[in-house]
């Protein structure tokens, strides 16, 4: 990997030459930011060219030197030295030879011993902490590095970082003293200054409150005898020309800070902007980790949900059962179920579709499945089961969710009882003399979960020898292709008349959608009565 060794004010650091173009200038967003007035905002850049690298001067004010010669465009070779006029403390070596030791430790010890901090001293301190922030493992380390750098740059006694919470308010995230102590109490600071900085894109710097106009000082500043105050907004990248404020870096002291007058606003901006971007990256990384954890949980929930449905289809002597469910998201709001009620010598099949999608619908579907399954095992009448499910949803969700539901019981004789609560009518398919028969059962009731006092009634029908009864959700009929056309009832009927199995039906729906994502869960269950 090709790299650069940048020396600024005596501090060296190594930078990888990626991503390209590698940009150099005074702006904090550049690959190498050098906040000195002799450097143009967009000074130079390094690009890949013909298998090598080329330095391009970006029409900078003072120009760019390669091996002490001023250039506009220069192919770089290992060891080339890039410099800038009137900046004797700044040097960049392209693809340098490896060195056995670094001067970093001695340089930092020099700063620790109190050597007067000139502009380059402060700049190299800033760059050192920029590296430390980028190497930090988590948000707390990043904020601690930012506070340490800011406290040493300004000579302030204590510092705090405020970040916006989900409600948009500035909330204390962490605080540190100049001695490295953790501070958690922000009552003795100027919250009004924090709020002003959070509402502005400009830093607020007060060198000595006793020399400031008393009329503009907040009451908290006077009450807590604060002399030095700095509040720097942590700016997010501009979106549509509007700069978002991620948070505020706040520093103060009870004595006037002579160091603060020597710190340029540009240095504070570099520190705050660099920290803001690293904070954003850390927050994104944390969200991605949370998303990955959620993905794992959803995958587990989907596996459990599919397992519950597939494991619930019993083997019975007088009929065959088949079921399939494809969720449009990881977990769905549909479910099917089946069980043999031996005491009544019949099989019961259930299909339900909870309104909405995702985790909320899946949770309600799971609860509803448990309620219906338990009551079917208890041998309760179908109308009573529907009424119990309706009251359960109405009492707990108060109209926020509802479900369509079909329950069918089938005896070995073909005698059926069914109750349809707002669902697509059950379909009977048969073969008669080579021509398939197709009919639906039209009796229906209200969906469960809409009206607390709704009444429910079941109906009867008969399934002939060799016929099959099919229940589907509207995820089949309302599946749409890229042009917005829906699969529809006519295509469903034509498919079933041809004798398609559930798996073949799902395949035809997928083919019709032509790669478009399912807009709803696709679920079906059927029971086929064996010939006598």
C-alpha positions in Angstrom: 0.0 0.0 0.0 1.4 3.4 -1.0 1.7 6.0 1.7 2.8 9.5 2.6 4.8 10.7 5.6 3.6 14.1 6.6 5.7 16.3 8.9 4.0 19.3 10.3 5.6 21.4 13.0 7.9 18.6 13.8 5.2 15.9 14.2 5.2 13.1 11.8 2.3 10.9 10.8 1.9 8.3 8.0 -1.2 8.4 5.8 -2.4 5.7 3.4 -2.9 7.1 -0.1 -6.5 6.1 -0.3 -9.2 6.8 -1.3 -8.2 8.6 -4.4 -8.0 11.4 -5.2 -6.0 12.2 -2.1 -6.7 15.9 -1.4 -4.6 18.5 0.5 -5.7 21.9 1.7 -7.0 24.0 4.5 -10.5 22.5 4.5 -11.2 20.1 7.4 -12.7 17.6 4.9 -9.5 17.0 2.9 -7.5 13.8 3.2 -4.7 15.9 4.7 -6.0 19.1 6.3 -3.4 21.8 7.1 -5.2 24.8 8.7 -2.5 27.4 8.0 -3.1 30.7 6.1 -0.3 29.9 3.6 -2.2 26.8 2.4 -5.1 27.3 0.0 -8.5 25.8 0.9 -8.2 23.4 -2.0 -4.4 23.3 -2.5 -3.4 20.1 -4.3 -4.4 16.5 -5.0 -2.8 13.2 -5.8 -4.4 11.0 -8.5 -3.7 7.6 -10.1 -2.4 7.9 -13.6 -1.0 5.2 -16.0 -0.1 2.8 -13.2 1.5 5.5 -11.0 0.6 8.6 -9.1 0.5 12.3 -10.2 0.4 15.5 -8.1 -1.8 18.2 -9.4 -1.7 21.8 -8.0 -5.3 23.1 -7.7 -4.4 26.6 -8.8 -3.3 27.4 -5.2 -2.4 30.9 -4.2 1.3 30.2 -3.3 1.9 27.1 -5.3 3.2 23.6 -4.6 6.9 22.4 -4.6 8.2 19.0 -5.5 11.8 18.5 -4.7 12.0 22.3 -4.2 10.8 23.0 -7.8 7.4 24.6 -8.3 5.0 22.4 -10.3 1.5 22.4 -11.7 1.5 18.6 -12.6 4.2 16.2 -11.5 4.5 12.4 -11.7 5.7 11.2 -8.3 8.4 8.7 -7.6 9.3 7.1 -4.2 11.0 9.6 -1.9 9.8 12.8 -3.6 9.4 15.6 -1.2 6.3 17.9 -1.4 6.5 21.3 0.2 4.7 24.6 0.2 6.2 28.1 -0.1 6.4 30.1 3.2 5.7 26.9 5.2 9.1 25.6 6.4 7.5 23.4 9.0 5.4 21.4 6.5 6.9 18.6 4.5 5.3 15.5 2.8 7.4 12.6 1.6 5.8 10.4 -1.1 6.2 6.6 -0.6 9.0 7.0 2.0 11.5 4.4 2.9 10.6 2.6 6.2 12.2 4.1 9.3 13.2 2.2 12.4 12.0 4.7 14.9 9.7 7.7 15.4 10.1 11.0 17.1 6.5 11.0 18.3 7.2 10.2 22.0 9.9 12.9 22.4 7.7 15.4 20.6 4.7 14.8 23.0 7.0 14.9 26.0 8.2 18.3 24.8 4.6 19.5 24.9 4.0 18.0 28.3 6.9 19.9 29.8 5.3 23.3 29.1 7.4 24.5 26.1 5.7 27.6 24.7 3.0 26.4 22.3 3.5 28.3 19.0 1.2 27.8 16.0 3.0 24.7 14.8 3.0 23.2 18.3 -0.7 23.6 18.5 -1.2 22.3 15.0 0.8 19.1 15.6 -1.1 18.6 18.8 -4.3 18.9 16.8 -3.1 16.4 14.2 -2.0 13.9 16.9 -5.4 13.9 18.4 -7.0 13.7 15.0 -5.1 10.4 14.6 -6.1 9.3 18.0 -9.8 9.9 17.3 -9.7 8.0 14.1 -8.1 5.0 15.9 -10.6 5.1 18.7 -12.7 1.9 19.2 -16.0 3.5 20.2 -17.9 6.8 20.7 -16.7 7.2 24.3 -13.0 7.0 23.2 -13.7 9.5 20.4 -15.3 12.0 22.7 -12.5 11.6 25.3 -9.9 12.3 22.7 -11.7 15.3 21.5 -12.1 16.7 25.0 -8.4 16.1 25.8 -7.3 17.8 22.6 -9.6 20.8 23.2 -8.6 21.2 26.8 -4.9 21.2 26.0 -5.3 23.6 23.0 -7.3 26.1 25.0 -6.0 25.7 28.5 -9.6 25.4 29.8 -10.3 23.7 33.1 -13.1 21.4 32.0 -14.9 20.3 28.9 -18.3 18.8 28.0 -19.8 17.2 24.9 -23.5 17.5 24.2 -25.1 15.4 21.5 -28.6 15.6 20.1 -30.9 12.9 21.4 -33.7 11.4 19.3 -36.0 14.2 20.4 -33.6 16.8 19.0 -32.5 18.2 22.4 -28.9 18.7 23.4 -28.1 16.2 26.1 -24.8 15.8 28.0 -22.9 12.8 26.7 -19.6 13.1 28.6 -17.4 15.5 30.5 -13.7 15.7 31.5 -11.5 18.0 33.6 -8.0 19.1 32.5 -6.7 16.5 35.0 -8.5 13.7 33.1 -11.3 13.3 35.7 -14.7 12.2 34.4 -17.4 14.9 34.9 -21.1 14.0 34.9 -22.7 17.1 36.4 -23.4 20.0 34.0 -25.4 22.2 36.3 -22.6 24.7 36.9 -22.1 25.6 33.2 -23.8 28.1 30.9 -26.6 26.1 29.2 -27.6 29.2 27.4 -24.2 29.4 25.6 -24.6 25.7 24.7 -28.1 26.3 23.2 -26.8 29.3 21.3 -24.0 27.3 19.8 -26.4 24.5 19.0 -28.6 26.9 17.1 -25.8 28.4 15.2 -23.0 27.2 12.9 -20.4 29.5 14.5 -18.3 29.0 17.5 -18.8 31.2 20.6 -15.5 32.2 22.2 -15.2 34.5 25.3 -11.6 35.0 26.4 -12.5 36.9 29.6 -16.0 37.5 30.8 -14.9 40.4 33.1 -13.9 42.3 30.0 -17.1 41.5 28.2 -20.3 43.5 28.1 -22.2 42.4 31.2 -25.5 43.0 29.4 -24.9 40.1 27.0 -23.6 37.6 29.6 -25.9 34.8 30.8 -26.9 34.8 34.4 -25.3 31.4 34.9 -21.9 32.8 33.7 -22.0 35.5 36.4 -23.5 33.1 39.1 -20.7 30.5 38.6 -17.9 33.1 38.1 -16.9 31.7 34.7 -14.1 33.7 33.0 -13.3 31.7 29.8 -16.0 30.0 27.7 -15.8 28.2 24.4 -18.8 26.6 22.7 -18.1 25.0 19.3 -20.9 23.4 17.2 -20.2 19.9 15.9 -21.4 20.3 12.3 -22.7 17.5 10.2 -22.1 17.7 6.4 -24.4 20.1 4.7 -27.5 18.6 3.1 -29.2 20.7 0.4 -27.1 23.7 1.6 -28.3 23.4 5.2 -25.7 22.5 7.9 -27.0 20.2 10.6 -25.7 20.6 14.2 -24.8 17.2 15.6 -23.9 18.5 19.1 -21.8 21.1 20.9 -18.2 21.0 22.4 -18.3 23.2 25.5 -15.2 24.4 27.5 -14.9 26.8 30.4 -12.6 28.0 33.2 -12.8 30.1 36.3 -9.7 31.9 35.3 -8.9 33.8 32.1 -7.0 31.5 29.7 -4.0 33.1 28.0 -3.7 30.2 25.7 -7.1 30.7 24.2 -6.2 34.0 22.6 -3.4 32.1 20.7 -5.8 29.5 19.3 -7.2 30.3 15.9 -10.9 29.8 15.2 -9.8 27.6 12.2 -8.0 25.2 14.6 -11.1 24.9 16.7 -13.2 24.3 13.6 -10.8 21.6 12.4 -11.0 19.8 15.7 -14.8 20.1 15.9 -15.4 19.1 12.2 -13.0 16.2 12.4 -14.5 15.0 15.6 -18.1 15.4 14.3 -17.4 13.2 11.3 -15.8 10.5 13.4 -18.7 10.7 15.8 -21.1 10.3 12.9 -19.1 7.3 11.7 -19.2 5.8 15.2 -22.9 6.3 15.5 -23.4 4.7 12.0 -21.3 1.8 13.1 -23.3 1.4 16.3 -26.6 1.5 14.3 -25.2 -1.0 11.8 -24.3 -3.3 14.7 -27.8 -2.9 16.1 -29.2 -3.6 12.7 -27.1 -6.8 12.4 -28.3 -7.9 15.8 -31.9 -7.2 14.8 -31.4 -9.1 11.6 -30.2 -12.1 13.5 -33.2 -11.9 15.9 -35.6 -11.5 12.9 -34.0 -14.5 11.2 -34.4 -16.6 14.3 -38.0 -15.4 14.7 -38.7 -16.3 11.0 -37.1 -19.8 11.6 -39.3 -20.3 14.6 -42.4 -19.1 12.9 -41.8 -21.3 9.8 -41.1 -24.2 12.2 -44.3 -23.7 14.1 -46.3 -23.8 10.9 -44.6 -26.7 9.2 -44.6 -28.7 12.4 -48.3 -28.2 12.9 -49.5 -30.2 9.8 -50.5 -33.7 11.1 -50.7 -36.9 9.1 -54.3 -38.1 9.0 -55.8 -41.2 7.6 -58.6 -39.7 5.5 -57.0 -36.6 4.0 -53.8 -35.0 2.8 -52.6 -31.6 4.0 -50.2 -29.1 2.5 -49.2 -25.5 3.4 -46.8 -22.8 2.4 -46.1 -19.3 3.7 -43.7 -16.7 2.1 -43.3 -13.5 4.2 -42.7 -10.3 2.3 -40.4 -9.2 5.1 -38.3 -11.5 7.3 -41.2 -12.4 9.6 -44.9 -12.3 8.5 -48.3 -11.5 9.8 -49.9 -14.6 8.2 -50.2 -18.0 9.7 -51.7 -21.4 8.9 -52.4 -24.3 11.3 -54.0 -27.7 11.3 -54.8 -30.4 13.9 -56.6 -33.7 14.2 -59.5 -33.5 16.7 -59.7 -37.2 17.5 -62.6 -36.8 19.9 -64.7 -35.5 17.0 -63.0 -37.6 14.3 -62.2 -34.5 12.2 -59.3 -32.4 11.1 -59.3 -28.6 11.6 -57.4 -26.2 9.4 -56.9 -22.5 10.1 -55.6 -19.5 8.0 -55.3 -16.0 9.3 -53.9 -12.7 7.9 -53.1 -9.9 10.4 -53.3 -6.3 9.2 -49.9 -4.7 8.5 -46.5 -6.3 8.2 -43.3 -6.9 10.1 -42.7 -7.6 13.8 -45.9 -6.1 15.2 -48.1 -8.2 12.8 -46.0 -11.3 13.5 -46.4 -10.9 17.3 -50.2 -10.6 17.0 -50.2 -13.6 14.6 -48.3 -15.7 17.1 -50.7 -14.8 19.9 -53.8 -15.4 17.7 -52.4 -18.8 16.5 -52.0 -19.9 20.2 -55.5 -18.8 21.1 -57.2 -20.5 18.2 -55.1 -23.7 18.5 -55.9 -24.1 22.2 -59.6 -23.6 21.7 -59.8 -26.0 18.8 -58.1 -28.6 21.0 -60.6 -27.9 23.7 -63.4 -28.8 21.2 -65.1 -25.4 21.4 -67.6 -24.3 18.6 -66.1 -22.3 15.7 -68.4 -19.3 16.4 -67.2 -19.2 20.0 -63.6 -19.4 18.9 -64.0 -16.4 16.5 -65.8 -14.4 19.3 -63.0 -15.1 21.7 -60.3 -14.0 19.2 -62.3 -10.8 18.4 -62.5 -9.8 22.1 -58.9 -10.6 22.7 -57.7 -8.2 19.9 -60.3 -5.5 20.6 -59.5 -5.4 24.4 -55.7 -5.2 24.0 -55.2 -3.3 20.8 -58.4 -1.1 20.6 -58.7 -1.0 16.9 -55.0 -0.6 16.1 -54.9 -4.1 14.5 -57.3 -6.6 13.2 -57.2 -10.0 11.4 -59.1 -11.9 8.7 -59.5 -15.5 9.7 -60.9 -18.8 8.3 -61.4 -22.0 10.3 -62.6 -25.2 8.6 -63.3 -28.6 10.2 -63.6 -31.7 7.9 -64.9 -35.2 8.8 -63.9 -38.4 6.9 -67.4 -38.3 5.3 -66.5 -35.0 3.6 -68.9 -33.0 5.9 -67.5 -29.6 6.6 -68.2 -26.7 9.0 -66.4 -23.4 8.3 -66.4 -19.9 9.6 -65.0 -17.0 7.5 -64.1 -13.8 9.3 -63.6 -11.3 6.5 -61.2 -13.5 4.5 -61.0 -14.5 0.9 -63.7 -17.3 0.5 -62.5 -20.9 0.7 -62.2 -22.6 -2.7 -63.1 -26.2 -3.6 -61.4 -27.7 -6.6 -62.5 -31.1 -8.1 -62.0 -33.3 -11.2 -65.2 -34.3 -13.0 -65.0 -36.2 -16.2 -61.6 -34.6 -17.1 -63.0 -31.1 -16.6 -62.0 -29.4 -13.3 -64.7 -28.0 -11.1 -64.2 -24.8 -9.2 -66.5 -23.2 -6.6 -66.1 -20.9 -3.5 -67.9 -20.9 -0.2 -69.5 -17.5 0.2 -70.7 -17.2 3.8 -68.7 -14.6 5.7 -68.5 -12.5 9.0 -66.7 -9.4 10.2 -62.9 -9.6 10.6 -61.8 -10.2 14.2 -60.5 -7.2 16.1 -62.7 -4.5 14.5 -65.9 -4.4 16.6 -66.0 -5.6 20.2 -69.7 -6.7 20.0 -69.5 -8.4 16.6 -71.4 -11.7 16.3 -70.1 -14.7 14.4 -71.9 -17.7 12.8 -70.5 -20.8 11.0 -71.8 -22.5 7.9 -71.8 -26.0 6.4 -70.6 -27.5 3.2 -69.4 -30.9 1.8 -66.1 -31.9 0.2 -66.4 -34.7 -2.4 -64.1 -37.7 -2.6 -60.8 -36.6 -4.2 -61.7 -32.9 -4.0 -59.5 -30.4 -2.3 -60.3 -27.3 -0.2 -57.8 -24.4 -0.6 -57.4 -21.3 1.7 -55.3 -18.4 0.5 -54.4 -14.9 1.7 -54.7 -11.8 -0.4 -50.9 -11.9 -0.8 -51.7 -14.3 -3.6 -54.4 -12.4 -5.5 -53.0 -8.9 -4.8 -49.4 -9.8 -5.8 -48.3 -7.2 -8.3 -45.7 -7.0 -11.1 -43.5 -4.0 -11.9 -46.4 -2.4 -14.0 -48.8 -2.5 -11.1 -51.0 -5.3 -12.5 -52.3 -7.8 -9.8 -52.3 -11.6 -10.1 -56.1 -11.4 -9.4 -58.9 -13.9 -8.9 -59.1 -14.9 -12.6 -55.4 -16.0 -12.8 -55.9 -17.9 -9.5 -58.9 -19.8 -10.8 -57.2 -20.6 -14.1 -54.1 -21.9 -12.2 -56.2 -24.1 -9.9 -58.3 -25.4 -12.8 -55.1 -26.8 -14.2 -54.5 -28.7 -11.0 -51.5 -26.7 -9.8 -50.2 -27.6 -6.3 -49.6 -25.0 -3.7 -45.9 -24.9 -4.6 -46.7 -24.5 -8.3 -49.2 -21.7 -7.5 -46.5 -19.8 -5.5 -44.1 -20.3 -8.4 -46.6 -18.9 -10.9 -47.2 -15.9 -8.6 -43.4 -15.3 -8.4 -43.1 -15.6 -12.2 -46.0 -13.1 -12.7 -44.3 -10.6 -10.4 -41.2 -10.6 -12.7 -38.8 -10.0 -9.9 -40.8 -7.3 -8.1 -40.9 -7.7 -4.3 -44.0 -9.2 -2.7 -46.2 -6.4 -1.3 -47.8 -8.8 1.3 -47.3 -12.2 2.8 -48.2 -15.1 0.5 -49.8 -17.9 2.4 -51.9 -21.0 1.4 -53.1 -24.2 3.0 -55.1 -27.0 1.5 -56.8 -30.3 2.5 -57.5 -33.0 0.0 -60.1 -35.7 0.9 -58.9 -39.2 0.0 -61.2 -41.4 -2.1 -63.4 -43.6 0.0 
